Amino acid sequence: MITVRIDNKHSIVVPDSFGAALFGTPVIAKRTVDGAFIPIPADEPVILFRARDKLALRMLYFYRELCSADGCTDFQLGLMDDMIGRFKAFAEKSETMKQPGSTLGR
């Protein structure tokens, strides 16, 4: 199995035993605390924000506030703090920050 980490909870996995329609079809999966991967169903929408998106860091701060207000676990809040730190570090050193959609998909 080949895995590419997206964040501390999710990875892209090239499975060898998930029962994918075609052997080796990549899936997005949640990693459990015991290290196992649980595939996210193909019909469940997911979203990806890149650190070079100049609005993403503000969105992460807002989402973290929502998590806290909703009583999320310290585990989830820690994941958010880690992601905020990674996005902030990238923004501070990056010369490639951009407005979302400004490259029109190019």
N, C-alpha and C positions, 0 to 999 in steps of 0.2 A: 504494500500500500504506500502510495506517495501522498504526502500532505504538505499543504502550503498554508501557513497560519495567516488568518485575516486579523484577528484580535485574540484576546485571552480566552474567549469562549468559542470562536468559530474558525473553521479551516475549510479550504478546498481539498477534497479527498478524491484520489483516483482509487476507487474501491476494488477489492478483490472478493468481497463476500456480502455486499449490501443487496444483492439481487437486482442490480441495475439492469435496465433493458438490454444494454450492450455491455459486455465485460469491459471494465476500464473506463466507463463513462464517468467523468468528474461530477461530483455532487458537493454542495455546501453542507457542512455538518457541524453540529454542536458537540464540543468536547465535554465529557462529564468529568467529575472530580477524580474518578478512578482511571482516567485516560482513554476511555472508550469514545468512539465517535457515533453519534446518532444522526442519520441523514435528515435534513430539512426537506419535507415533501416538495416535489417539483412544482406543485400548484400553489404553494405558499409564497406570496410576494416577500422579497427581501430588498434592502436598500444598502448602498455602499456610498460612503462619503470619503473623498480623498482629502488628505491634509493640505493640499495646495488650494483647495476651495476656501476662499477668504471668509466665507460665512460659516464654515463647518465648526470652527472652534466655539463661536458664540452659540451655535445650535447645541453642541455638547454640554456647555455650561447650563443652558436652559433645560436640557433633558435630565441632567444630573439633579437640578432643582426639583423637577417633576418626580424623579425617583425618590428623592428624600421626602418630599411632601406626601408621597403615596405609601411611605413606610417600607421601602425596599430594604433588603438585607444589607448588612455591612459588606458582604461579599460583592453584591452588585455595585454599591457605592464605591468600593475599592477599585473595581473594574473601570468604572467611569473616571475616577481620579487618575488612574494609570493612562487611560486613553487621552484624557485632557492634557496630561503632561507630555505625552508623545506628540500630540498635535501642536501644542504650544512650542515645544522645542523645535519642531520642523518649521513652524511659521517664523520663528526668530532667526533662523539661519537660511531660509529659503529666498531665492530670487524669482521663484516661479509661482508665487501666489497669484490667483486669478479669480475673476468673477465667474460663478457657475454658468456654463453654457456659452461663455464668450468665444470659445473656439469653434462653436457650431458643429461639434462632433468630429473635428479634424484632429 
